[in-house]
Amino acid sequence: MKLYSLATLLAAPLVVAAADAADPAAAVPAAAYRSVFDGIPQGVEEETVDWKKANAEVARFPRGHVDLLKWEEANPGAAPQPQAAPPDAPSPRPAVPAPAPARGHQH
C-alpha cells in the first residue's frame, strides 16, 4: 500500500473539468420535476353517502366499539344492517357557554 503525502496530492493537477460556477454561460443540467401527487389513486370513492344517514348509523352504537361487540355477541353471524335515515329535523342550537369569571382585582 502506497502512502501519498499531502503535498503530492495537492500538487497533482485536477483531472475533473468542472464548469465555472461564476460563468453565466456554463451548461446546467435540466431540473427534473416529478409531482408528489403522481401515483396517488384517483376516484377511490365510487359513491357518495348521505351524511345524515351515515351519522344515524354511527349513532346506533353510542359507546363505539364496545356496543358493536355486544351487538355482535347477541347476533352471532349477522352483520349490522343500515337503518333508514331519520326524518329531517332542525339541528339543536349549540349551548351558550357561561361567561368566564372576571380576572384581576375585584372591588
N, C-alpha and C positions, 0 to 999 in steps of 0.2 A: 504494500500500500504506500503510495507516494504522498508525501505531505507537501503542500504548496504553502509558501509564505504569503502573507497578506500583501506584501509589496509585489509579488509576482502576479497575484490575481488582479490587483489594481492596475498594474501596468499593461495587462492583456487588453487588446482592443475589443470593443464590444462588437459582436458579430450581428446582433439583432439590429435591424434597421427599423427604428420606430419613427412614426410621424411626429413632427414637432407639434406639441400641444398648443403652442402660441401661434402657429400658422393657420390663418383662417381658411386657406385653400386646401388644407390637409383632408384626405379622404376619411370619411367616417362611415362605419357600417350602419346599415339601416336598423332602426329600432324595431324590434319585434313586438307586436301588440297582440295579446290574447285576452279577451274579456274574462273576468272572473265568473261571469254568468254562463259561459259556454258549458254545455253538458248538463245543465240543470233541467230536470224533467219538466216538460210543458204539458199543461192540460191534465194534471193529476186528478182533479175533481171532475167527475163525469156528470154530476147533477148538483143542484143547489138544494139545500134543505131549509124549510121554513124555520126561522129562529124560534118562533113561539112553540112550534111542535117539538123542536129539539130541547128547549127549556122544560117543557112539560114532561118529556121522557126522563130527563135527568132528575126532575123533582119527585119522581116515583120512588127514588131511593135517597131520602133527605140526608141520611148519615153516610152516604157514599158506599164504599166497597163493603162495609160491614152489612148493610141492608141487602146488598146484592148477594152476598154469600148466604145470608139467612133465607132469601127468596129461593136461591138455587137448592139449598138444603131441603126446603119444603116442597120443591117441584123438581125432583131429580129427572135429568134427561131433557128437560124443557128449556127453551130459550125465551127470554123476556120478549114479548110482543109489543110493538109500539102502540100506544094508546092514541085515541083521537085527540086532536088539539083542543084546548079549552076554548070556549066562546070568547070573542074579543071583549075584553073588559078594560076600562081605563086603568092606567098604571097608578098605583097609590102615590100620593105626594111624599117626597122624602121628608123625614123628620128634621125639624129645625133644631140645630144644636143649641144648648143653653149658652148664654153669654159667659165668656171667660171672666173669672174673678179679676178685679182691678189690681194692678201691680203698683208698687210704690207706697208712698205714705198715705195712710188713711187718717182723716181728721174727724 
